[in-house]
Amino acid sequence: MHDPPPLIDRGAGIRYPNPSAGSIPARRGAPRTSVGGVTEDVTISRMRPSDAGEILTIQRAAFVSEALTYGDPDMPPLTQTLEQLEGEIEDADGWVARAGSRLVGVIRCRETDDLLLIGRIAIAPDVQGAGIGRALLEAAEHHAHAPEAELFTGSLSEANIRLYEKCGYRITERVDNGDGTEQVFMRKSLDGTDDRTASRASSAE
């Protein structure tokens, strides 16, 4: 069974963009988290190799619910070692979300000339639903040069699918896993094509 949550592992040989230093400061309307009665702005910044330990902790916590949903305790996000993750980050692009000094979310991506491949997204369980996943997607999309983005999730991950649809992604392909579940591939135009198409359809109604 393939890894059902949002994870792009296909496309061997795809080049990774060279990430540059930089961060996106909290903006008006940016996500805010409230834990233990303390509310903090969330800041999005480039993923760094030094983030590996925190990323692994968040990843394992975030994917426990997916493992229960799919009955698969051995899915890659839960079995990946720190050494493997450190090696992956060295050559990868991605973004992390922090509430104060605490890392609360991460997204990884790869880019070809014509496609941004959105990889594993993980949000700390106690701040899920605060808009952090959407903010990470926006960061990856905003800094991409490709005209289109793609991600995939599992057919049982209904919350993921709803979120991606709200973010402008549309289902383009379903791949049968042979166990009653499917991989659901979704794409979004990053050059405004989807927005123009939706606008024309709305005007025609």
RAHU-V499154 format. One record per residue. N is the residue number from 0. OMEGA is omega as a letter, one per 40 degrees, with the letter a starting at -180 (* if undefined). Layout:
BEGIN
N	OMEGA
N	OMEGA
END
This chain:
BEGIN
0	i
1	i
2	a
3	a
4	a
5	a
6	i
7	i
8	a
9	i
10	i
11	i
12	i
13	a
14	i
15	i
16	i
17	a
18	i
19	i
20	i
21	i
22	i
23	a
24	i
25	a
26	i
27	a
28	i
29	a
30	i
31	i
32	i
33	i
34	i
35	i
36	i
37	a
38	a
39	i
40	i
41	i
42	i
43	i
44	i
45	i
46	a
47	i
48	a
49	i
50	a
51	a
52	i
53	i
54	i
55	i
56	i
57	a
58	a
59	i
60	a
61	a
62	i
63	a
64	i
65	i
66	i
67	a
68	a
69	i
70	a
71	a
72	a
73	i
74	a
75	a
76	a
77	a
78	i
79	a
80	i
81	i
82	i
83	a
84	i
85	i
86	i
87	a
88	a
89	a
90	a
91	i
92	i
93	a
94	i
95	i
96	i
97	i
98	a
99	i
100	a
101	i
102	a
103	i
104	a
105	i
106	i
107	a
108	i
109	a
110	i
111	i
112	a
113	a
114	i
115	a
116	i
117	a
118	a
119	i
120	i
121	i
122	i
123	a
124	a
125	i
126	i
127	a
128	a
129	i
130	a
131	i
132	i
133	a
134	i
135	i
136	a
137	i
138	a
139	a
140	a
141	a
142	i
143	i
144	a
145	a
146	a
147	i
148	i
149	i
150	i
151	i
152	i
153	a
154	i
155	a
156	a
157	i
158	i
159	a
160	i
161	i
162	a
163	i
164	i
165	i
166	i
167	i
168	i
169	i
170	a
171	a
172	i
173	a
174	a
175	i
176	i
177	a
178	a
179	i
180	a
181	i
182	a
183	i
184	a
185	a
186	i
187	i
188	i
189	i
190	i
191	a
192	a
193	a
194	i
195	i
196	i
197	a
198	i
199	i
200	i
201	a
202	a
203	a
204	*
END
